[in-house]
Amino acid sequence: MMDILDILISAGFWAATFRIVSPLIFGTLGELICERAGVLNLGIEGIMTMGAMSGWMWVYMGGDLWTGVMFAAFIGAMFGLLHSGFTVYLGLSQHVTGIGITLFASSLSYYIYRMLLPDATTPPKIDPFHPYPVPFLSDIPIIGEALFTQTPLTYLALILVPMVWYVLYKTPVGLAVRMAGENPMAVEAQGINVLSIRTGAVMVGSAFMAVGGAFITMSAFDAFFFGMINGRGWICVALVIFASWRPGKALIGALLFAGLDALQVRVQQTAGAVIPYQFFLMMPYVLSIVAMVIMARKASYPKALLTPFRRGERT
Amino acid sequence: MALLAFHNITKSFGPLVANDDISLSLEKGDVIALLGENGAGKTTLMNILYGHYTADTGHIEVDGKQLPSGQTDAAIKAGIGMVHQHFTLAENLTVLENIMLGTESLWSLSQKQSAAKAKLAKMSEDYGLKINPDARVADLSVGERQRVEILKALYRDARVLILDEPTAVLTPQEADSLFKTLKSLTGQGFAIIFISHKLHEILQISTRVEVLRRGKIVGSVATKDADRAMLAEMMVGRKVERPSLEAMECGKPVVRLNNVTLRDAGRKASKVPKLDQVNLTIHQHEIIGIAGVAGNGQSALADLLSGLTIPNQGTFELLDVPVTQASPSNIVHRGVGRIPEDRHSSGVVGEMALWENLISEDLRNAPVSKAGIIIDRKACVERTNALIEKFDIRCEGPDAETKLLSGGNMQKLILARALAPEPAFILANQPVRGLDEGAIAYVHEQLLAARKRGAGILLISEDLDELFSLCDRICVMYHGKLTQPFDAKSVSTSQVGLMMAGQTMGQTFDQAPDNLNAPVKEPSHAD
């Protein structure tokens, strides 16, 4: 028990938590934006893989890190456009399309990787983002090391949470996005094009997801290998429900999951001799399910989620 | 020059011509009533005006300028405002958010909430439409939501206001208050297009009536020269008389509810019961009407009586035997005929054939099935043919897909299934919703015939005219409570309307009438 307390007050634990949480924040915010507009995007797992591959490949081919992030975001937005083409314009099943996008985007990432680097046996490396200690703030004990000695993408993720909140709740376009997810007919009746709003939201959301993927290859690690997204996309989908579609709560949920993940690695080291390590690997997921069950009962989901909107059709 | 003019509007959906060469115009201060049955093309025409649909041919002019077709924002800019029949509001958002949507450039970085609130407050004052801008729409009553819809249109500086079946969901008192608002608006120079099929409202509010039938304008009269009978005939195309109730002594009880309370199955919702200590006795040869604004517990009552649920407290007795198990098939076999509220979702399976739907309540019994496991198709088709004949279902035959039937014929199919076994009790939940006059008369005749034969009938309806013309006694439902039954002759529409809004409810309910369970002498009346 004392061991766990020791871990909880150590700067290393919190630093790890904020590192683990970054891709989850990008992914969760991205999914949240899509769903707020009424479109479930199960392509997230594939789009994150694609973002991880394309951002990394951009840098490996000689681009610099920030344009790599932008390239990954652009590729993500393109997959978002593909997803909305099927679900928003053609009104096809959002579940089936999303799963299809995930399969397509993951396979395509591996294919492109192999095609461009046919001879690589050990994964080649790039020079990734380095931690950037924020002047003065990083000198604060514990907090400084935990929160202000991270890579720039982590800062970006944390800044995005209030920004997404502001846009969704304080600007006209955010109102239109939320309304499109609640009652698209209300948007149409006020003279705004529902299809454009939804497509825009899905593209922006998908770009966020891809940046989340890029974080993993360009900030957390320095190489791309198969299966490295490892279900993070699905965790993000669950976190959106956990958060009741609210950005602030999404941050809390993501921190909770990341904290548990960081904790289990450390507990493994102290108690690993007694309990098999797989048990600890499982813990964040089990606790997430428990948290989900408790939170999801109170969740108020967007009313028009999963409902396609077609103009000029008889109702 | 007319404020608004339609020129030769035609619109088809596949083979159906919804609007056929329609021309009409209106001036400031006009209240045009568009009168017509369901499917006559009223809403289609308005959706074309508002830019939801694009007309196949023809065009619309506002102040002599052509309105671009199929663009809602252009219609709004031209000063058209529409209050849709199904409100276009987002329930989880506030009144202010619903009204502000689309009023600012999408790309501005902030919203001018306080300015909007001030403008809204001034409008509320000017037009007498009180509303709390920070309330969530989900917490508003239906009447208040309609107010938000009207304010939404006025906020965008509408000069022509379209109201699509605005009173369908209102109590009579709320409707009166709406009419007052509309009168004051026309006094200030607004023009109004009012869609309805309720004749008395149209006569009350409009200056001119345009009658639509099958997509065509079949008549246009100044309201002062019009009367009910004439409008009804123009709307239907022929004289239709609804059947009337003949006096009849009621028999022994068929259904008895004693102090029935029903709660939501969910965890949180259990605070407010869906049915709250309901007492009701329905006798043979009797039609009891349930009046009430939708959502006050009528569907819970219908679920209970059709065997989908059992009470949490109290008893439900059918022919003097308590119902202890939630089993629709059981309750059907014990003599209940059910006409469900929504025939598409719970009345029939649209993708299946007529004969399959017709036998669906009788699957395990001879002659439909052999030994309860194998369906005898020949016997089923024979029965179906007999019922098609008897109930005059217009269709291609027993094998036709059910969803291809018109609303009226689909309802006949449900009537055939429910009434052919001669049930002792019939639950008729909104049995004429969405039907045209001819079909309405047919359904009413069938219910009256069942009453004559000796069935007890519960009729749930939102249409007070229907209840008053068909029922021996009427109860009102409000927030899950049921009033005592009132003799339909001894109460007025406005009294029932007040009770639907919850007024005087406490008194009437607390009186605990001692005649609840005793058969009422001569509860019937003749028109």
Chai-1 contact restraints between the chains, C-beta under 6 A:
chainA,res_idxA,chainB,res_idxB,connection_type,confidence,min_distance_angstrom,max_distance_angstrom,comment,restraint_id
A,P172,B,E104,contact,1.0,0.0,6.0,A-B,restraint_1
A,P172,B,L106,contact,1.0,0.0,6.0,A-B,restraint_2
A,P172,B,S108,contact,1.0,0.0,6.0,A-B,restraint_3
A,P172,B,Q111,contact,1.0,0.0,6.0,A-B,restraint_4
A,V173,B,L106,contact,1.0,0.0,6.0,A-B,restraint_5
A,L175,B,E97,contact,1.0,0.0,6.0,A-B,restraint_6
A,L175,B,L101,contact,1.0,0.0,6.0,A-B,restraint_7
A,M179,B,A90,contact,1.0,0.0,6.0,A-B,restraint_8
A,M179,B,L101,contact,1.0,0.0,6.0,A-B,restraint_9
A,E182,B,A90,contact,1.0,0.0,6.0,A-B,restraint_10
A,E182,B,N92,contact,1.0,0.0,6.0,A-B,restraint_11
A,N183,B,A90,contact,1.0,0.0,6.0,A-B,restraint_12
A,M185,B,T88,contact,1.0,0.0,6.0,A-B,restraint_13
A,A186,B,T88,contact,1.0,0.0,6.0,A-B,restraint_14
A,A186,B,L89,contact,1.0,0.0,6.0,A-B,restraint_15
A,A186,B,A90,contact,1.0,0.0,6.0,A-B,restraint_16
A,A189,B,T88,contact,1.0,0.0,6.0,A-B,restraint_17
A,Q190,B,L101,contact,1.0,0.0,6.0,A-B,restraint_18
A,Q190,B,G102,contact,1.0,0.0,6.0,A-B,restraint_19
A,G191,B,T72,contact,1.0,0.0,6.0,A-B,restraint_20
A,G191,B,D73,contact,1.0,0.0,6.0,A-B,restraint_21
A,G191,B,I76,contact,1.0,0.0,6.0,A-B,restraint_22
A,G191,B,G102,contact,1.0,0.0,6.0,A-B,restraint_23
A,I192,B,G102,contact,1.0,0.0,6.0,A-B,restraint_24
A,G312,B,Y53,contact,1.0,0.0,6.0,A-B,restraint_25
A,R314,B,F13,contact,1.0,0.0,6.0,A-B,restraint_26
